Amino acid sequence: MSSYLALAVSVGVLAVVATWLFFSVDPVVAAHMQVWQAFIAWGCHYHSGGKFTGTTKTVVCMSFGAVVGMAAGVLATGALASLGQFAAPVAVGLGATVICLASKLPLLGTIPASVYGFASIAGLFLLGSGMSPTRALLPTILSILIGAAFGYVSEALAGALAKR
């Protein structure tokens, strides 16, 4: 099978499994894990170079971005709240600055992955009913871990299918 077709089959079949997992497995649903966050991490795995390195960059940088996003959310509703309509924009600007400055460290050097993590947690606490920035952190990181694992497995499965 061509590598192109092998990747399509691998990703397609595993996308069914991932979607079923996030919508049908009670502990996953109860933990507020999000399939869309996992798909972002899955894509980030490939965007970050694939293989074990892509998985590592995805997990570390997206999780770091999620922590920075949580802090920005806490700041916007806390210490910066007196800024009114500028509280969230200033908090986001500070978060973006932290992400860029942190990229000097090789472990946090994949800025886009950190931004994906920041956006993932922000999406959950801004759109999720009853979600605060701190409450959104664990489900976001768990979703990132699962998505990165699906990226790794889909790449390995595609490689195995392509060898046939």
C-alpha positions as CSV (number, residue, x, y, z in Angstrom):
1,M,0.0,0.0,0.0
2,S,1.3,3.5,-0.8
3,S,2.4,5.6,2.2
4,Y,-0.2,8.2,1.2
5,L,-3.0,5.6,1.3
6,A,-1.6,4.0,4.4
7,L,-1.7,7.3,6.3
8,A,-5.3,8.1,5.1
9,V,-6.5,4.6,6.3
10,S,-4.6,4.9,9.6
11,V,-5.9,8.4,10.4
12,G,-9.4,7.6,9.2
13,V,-9.8,4.5,11.2
14,L,-8.2,6.0,14.3
15,A,-10.4,9.1,14.0
16,V,-13.4,6.9,14.4
17,V,-11.9,5.3,17.5
18,A,-10.9,8.7,19.0
19,T,-14.3,10.2,18.4
20,W,-16.0,7.2,19.9
21,L,-13.7,7.4,22.9
22,F,-14.4,11.0,23.7
23,F,-18.2,10.8,23.2
24,S,-18.9,7.3,24.5
25,V,-16.5,6.2,27.2
26,D,-18.0,7.4,30.5
27,P,-14.8,8.3,32.4
28,V,-13.5,10.3,29.5
29,V,-16.8,12.2,29.2
30,A,-17.1,12.7,32.9
31,A,-13.5,14.1,33.0
32,H,-14.6,16.8,30.4
33,M,-11.9,15.7,28.0
34,Q,-12.4,17.2,24.5
35,V,-12.0,15.5,21.2
36,W,-11.3,18.8,19.4
37,Q,-8.3,19.3,21.8
38,A,-7.1,15.8,21.0
39,F,-7.3,16.4,17.3
40,I,-5.3,19.6,17.7
41,A,-2.6,17.6,19.5
42,W,-2.8,14.9,16.9
43,G,-2.2,17.4,14.1
44,C,0.5,19.1,16.3
45,H,2.3,15.7,16.5
46,Y,2.8,15.8,12.7
47,H,3.4,19.5,12.6
48,S,6.2,19.1,15.2
49,G,8.0,16.5,13.1
50,G,6.3,13.3,14.0
51,K,8.0,10.3,15.6
52,F,8.8,10.3,19.3
53,T,10.2,13.9,19.0
54,G,7.0,15.2,17.6
55,T,5.0,13.5,20.4
56,T,7.3,14.9,23.0
57,K,7.2,18.5,21.6
58,T,3.4,18.3,21.4
59,V,2.9,17.1,24.9
60,V,5.5,19.4,26.5
61,C,4.7,22.6,24.6
62,M,1.0,22.2,24.3
63,S,0.8,21.5,28.1
64,F,3.0,24.5,28.8
65,G,0.8,26.6,26.6
66,A,-2.3,25.4,28.5
67,V,-0.7,26.4,31.8
68,V,0.1,29.8,30.4
69,G,-3.5,30.1,29.1
70,M,-4.8,29.1,32.5
71,A,-2.7,31.8,34.1
72,A,-3.9,34.3,31.6
73,G,-7.5,33.4,32.3
74,V,-6.9,33.7,36.0
75,L,-5.2,37.1,35.6
76,A,-8.0,38.4,33.3
77,T,-10.7,37.7,35.9
78,G,-8.5,38.5,38.9
79,A,-5.5,40.9,39.1
80,L,-6.2,42.5,35.8
81,A,-10.0,42.7,36.1
82,S,-9.8,46.4,36.9
83,L,-8.7,47.0,33.3
84,G,-12.3,46.2,32.2
85,Q,-12.6,45.4,28.6
86,F,-8.8,45.4,28.3
87,A,-8.3,42.7,31.0
88,A,-8.5,39.7,28.6
89,P,-6.4,41.4,25.8
90,V,-3.7,42.3,28.2
91,A,-3.7,38.8,29.8
92,V,-3.4,37.2,26.3
93,G,-0.6,39.6,25.4
94,L,1.3,38.7,28.5
95,G,0.7,35.0,27.8
96,A,2.0,35.3,24.3
97,T,5.0,37.1,25.5
98,V,5.8,34.4,28.1
99,I,5.4,31.7,25.4
100,C,7.8,33.5,23.1
101,L,10.4,34.2,25.8
102,A,10.1,30.6,27.1
103,S,11.0,29.3,23.6
104,K,14.6,30.2,24.3
105,L,14.6,26.9,26.3
106,P,15.0,24.1,23.8
107,L,12.3,22.0,25.5
108,L,9.8,24.9,24.9
109,G,11.1,25.9,21.6
110,T,8.1,24.9,19.5
111,I,6.1,28.1,19.7
112,P,3.1,27.0,17.6
113,A,2.6,24.0,19.8
114,S,2.5,26.2,22.9
115,V,0.0,28.5,21.2
116,Y,-2.2,25.5,20.3
117,G,-2.2,24.6,24.0
118,F,-3.0,28.2,25.0
119,A,-5.9,28.3,22.5
120,S,-7.1,24.8,23.6
121,I,-7.6,25.7,27.2
122,A,-9.0,29.1,26.4
123,G,-11.6,27.5,24.1
124,L,-12.6,25.1,26.9
125,F,-13.1,27.7,29.7
126,L,-14.6,30.3,27.4
127,L,-17.0,28.0,25.7
128,G,-17.5,25.2,28.3
129,S,-20.3,25.8,30.7
130,G,-19.1,25.8,34.2
131,M,-15.5,25.7,33.3
132,S,-13.0,28.0,35.0
133,P,-9.4,28.4,33.8
134,T,-8.1,26.2,36.6
135,R,-10.9,23.6,36.2
136,A,-10.1,23.4,32.5
137,L,-6.4,22.5,32.9
138,L,-6.6,18.8,33.7
139,P,-9.1,17.9,31.0
140,T,-7.1,19.9,28.5
141,I,-3.8,18.2,29.4
142,L,-5.4,14.8,29.4
143,S,-6.9,15.5,26.0
144,I,-3.5,16.6,24.7
145,L,-1.9,13.4,26.0
146,I,-4.5,11.3,24.2
147,G,-4.3,13.3,21.0
148,A,-0.5,13.1,20.9
149,A,-0.7,9.3,21.5
150,F,-3.1,9.0,18.6
151,G,-0.7,11.0,16.4
152,Y,2.1,8.6,17.3
153,V,0.0,5.5,16.8
154,S,-1.4,6.7,13.5
155,E,2.1,7.3,12.2
156,A,3.3,3.9,13.3
157,L,0.2,2.2,11.9
158,A,0.6,4.0,8.6
159,G,4.3,2.9,8.5
160,A,3.3,-0.7,9.1
161,L,0.5,-0.6,6.4
162,A,2.8,1.0,3.9
163,K,5.3,-1.9,4.3
164,R,2.7,-4.4,3.1
